[in-house]
Amino acid sequence: MAAITAAMVGELRGKTDAPMMECKKALTEAEGDMARAEEILRVKLGGKASKASARITAEGVVATFISGGVGALVEVNSETDFVAKNDDFLALANNAARLVAEHNPADVAALLALPLDGKTLDEVRAALIGKIGENMAIRRFQRFETTGKLAAYLHGTRIGVMVEFEGAEEQVGKDVAMHIAAMKPVSLSSDQVPAELIEKERSVAKLKAEEDAAKAAAEGKPAQSPEILAKRLDGSVQKYLKEVSLLNQAFVKNDKQTIEQMLKEKATTVKAFTMYVVGEGIEKKQDDFAAEVAAQVAASKGA
């Protein structure tokens, strides 16, 4: 059998960018034949992509693309934040954002079917899964097309915001996008806050009021009238609406002004915005490292 040298492993890795150990295994199996080893890796990496597809992707990046009045915001997920820093992974995310802007796909499936470098975006994604050995998924996107202006802000790569606005000053749009990333409003105005969030807040306020009433009763204090209780609940809801609607929030760069006041001063109108936070709403797998090591030890003993 031909000796497998570090130089050979390095050469194969340079051709395929596969993990070092996978390269060594392929060369060993191919008895040092570089072309055959490369073929073996291609087959193995495809299988690896299939196996990886079941694993949870809760890390990743948000990417943006703007060209004139067309823009896109995309979230692309990976299993670990280490892979989220990989140049090829970042290129995948940036290309996805560009394709959304340029082709206006109906959904993620349509986006994945779009061409990129002689392949589909999904084929590029699958090849990258095989190359890196970690699952990746394009989770969601938002496309903007406007006769006004677009501004984007990325806080690192984990929080991304795009704002559609009208006004003379470009910086205002950028400031609003940065504010949204910091303060995370759920809607533009209070009347656009989703009903389910309002009901959730009312329910929390009601439970708090009931706890306070029970405590007051235990201390021999008089109970609040239904009218006062109703006003208290409404007050809690109104406070919540101001906290989560963009126009009512205090501007992060000048807390003496609300966003609405700042926009009026700058003769600017915000039409819409979208904010993505990487992994938001995805249940992450909690790994038990000690159990994992124990399982590997047990497996090696049984081998």
PyMOL commands that set and color helices and strands:
alter all, ss='L'
color gray80, all
select helices_A, chain A and resi 6-16+20-29+34-52+83-85+87-103+108-112+121-132+170-183+190-192+195-218+226-244+246-248+259-265+289-302
alter helices_A, ss='H'
color red, helices_A
select strands_A, chain A and resi 59-67+70-78+115-116+119-120+136-145+149-155+159-166+250-251+254-258+269-277
alter strands_A, ss='S'
color yellow, strands_A
deselect
rebuild
show_as cartoon
